């Protein structure tokens, strides 16, 4: 690949010189693009830190460019709103909105699959207890059914006017 770079570089410079000689002086301006690229390629061939750039002058930079752009491409074109790791785009946008003191709720449902195994939530009770019928010292709610090995117990404190 190094020999190909040298061949293409000197062929391009020679063609530009011939076009400049026979046609117009406007071809001289093309050297402002070509000469820096050739100099950069020669520098990359002589450097000893990166083998990829040494063996593939100019084209080797593409790898490092793609390495730089990979997270952005993945984030904006490949990743879904719910599949991000370690935090999904939905939760990240909620954090950003709350940090900016903006509305952090989305109306009309969710993008999450609430029927997926392992999805957990707590619903409001369809039969709420009247707070006047319960003693404040004994208001406990158990989360977990009879088959639950370690049910969780909430204790609420109610202050009455």
C-alpha positions in Angstrom: 0.0 0.0 0.0 2.9 2.3 0.6 4.2 1.8 -3.0 0.7 2.5 -4.3 0.5 5.7 -2.3 3.9 6.9 -3.6 2.8 6.0 -7.2 -0.5 7.8 -6.9 1.0 10.8 -5.2 3.7 11.4 -7.8 1.4 10.6 -10.7 -1.2 13.1 -9.5 1.5 15.8 -9.0 2.9 15.1 -12.5 -0.6 15.3 -14.1 -1.2 18.6 -12.3 2.1 20.0 -13.5 1.3 19.0 -17.1 -2.1 20.5 -16.9 -0.6 23.7 -15.5 2.0 23.8 -18.2 -0.3 23.3 -21.1 -3.6 24.8 -20.0 -4.0 27.6 -17.5 -2.5 28.8 -14.2 -5.7 27.8 -12.4 -4.3 24.2 -12.1 -1.7 25.7 -9.8 -4.4 26.1 -7.1 -5.0 22.4 -7.1 -1.5 22.0 -5.4 -3.0 23.7 -2.3 -5.0 20.5 -1.7 -2.6 17.9 -3.2 0.7 18.9 -1.7 -0.4 18.9 2.0 -2.0 15.5 1.5 1.3 14.1 0.0 3.4 15.7 2.8 1.0 14.2 5.4 1.3 10.8 3.7 5.1 10.9 3.6 5.2 11.9 7.3 2.9 9.0 8.1 5.2 6.6 6.2 8.2 7.8 8.2 6.6 7.8 11.7 7.1 4.8 13.9 4.3 5.0 16.5 1.4 3.6 14.5 1.9 0.7 12.2 -1.5 1.0 10.6 -0.8 4.6 9.5 2.8 3.7 8.5 1.6 0.9 6.2 -1.6 2.6 4.9 -0.7 6.3 4.6 -3.8 8.7 4.6 -6.2 5.7 4.5 -5.0 4.5 8.0 -6.5 7.7 9.4 -9.9 6.4 8.4 -9.7 3.8 11.1 -9.1 6.4 13.8 -11.8 8.6 12.4 -14.3 5.7 12.5 -13.2 4.9 16.0 -14.0 8.4 17.0 -17.4 8.5 15.3 -18.5 5.0 16.3 -20.3 6.0 19.6 -22.1 8.8 17.9 -23.3 6.6 15.0 -24.3 3.9 17.4 -26.2 6.3 19.7 -28.1 8.1 17.0 -28.7 5.5 14.3 -28.5 2.0 15.8 -29.5 2.1 19.4 -33.2 2.2 20.3 -34.6 4.5 23.0 -35.0 1.6 25.4 -31.9 -0.5 24.8 -29.1 1.7 26.0 -26.5 0.5 28.4 -26.0 1.3 31.2 -28.9 3.7 31.0 -31.5 4.0 28.3 -32.1 7.1 26.2 -35.6 7.5 27.8 -34.1 7.7 31.3 -31.2 9.8 30.2 -33.6 12.4 28.7 -35.6 12.4 31.9 -32.4 13.2 33.8 -31.5 16.0 31.4 -35.0 17.5 31.6 -35.0 17.4 35.4 -31.5 19.0 35.5 -32.8 21.8 33.3 -36.0 22.1 35.5 -38.2 21.3 32.6 -41.3 19.0 32.4 -39.9 15.4 32.7 -43.1 13.4 32.0 -44.3 12.0 28.7 -48.0 12.0 28.2 -50.0 9.1 26.6 -48.2 6.1 27.9 -44.8 4.6 27.7 -42.4 3.2 25.1 -41.4 0.3 27.5 -42.9 -3.2 27.1 -44.8 -3.5 30.3 -45.8 -7.1 29.5 -42.2 -8.3 29.3 -41.2 -10.8 32.0 -39.4 -9.1 34.8 -41.0 -5.7 34.3 -42.2 -4.5 37.8 -44.6 -1.8 38.8 -47.0 -0.9 41.5 -50.6 0.0 40.6 -53.0 2.1 42.6 -55.5 0.2 44.7 -58.9 -0.3 43.2 -60.4 -0.5 46.7 -58.6 2.2 48.8 -59.0 2.2 52.5 -60.5 5.3 54.1 -57.8 6.9 56.3 -60.3 7.6 59.1 -61.0 3.9 59.5 -57.4 2.9 60.2 -55.3 3.6 63.3 -52.1 5.5 62.3 -49.9 3.1 64.3 -51.1 0.0 62.5 -51.1 1.2 58.9 -48.9 -1.4 57.1 -49.0 -2.6 53.6 -47.4 -5.9 52.6 -46.0 -6.2 49.1 -45.9 -9.8 48.0 -48.4 -12.6 48.0 -48.6 -15.7 50.1 -46.1 -17.5 47.9 -43.5 -14.7 48.4 -40.6 -15.8 50.6 -39.6 -12.3 51.7 -42.5 -9.9 51.5 -41.8 -6.2 51.9 -43.7 -4.3 54.5 -44.4 -0.5 54.1 -45.4 1.4 57.2 -47.2 4.7 56.6 -47.6 7.5 59.1 -50.8 9.5 58.7 -51.1 12.9 60.3 -54.7 14.0 60.8 -55.7 17.6 61.0 
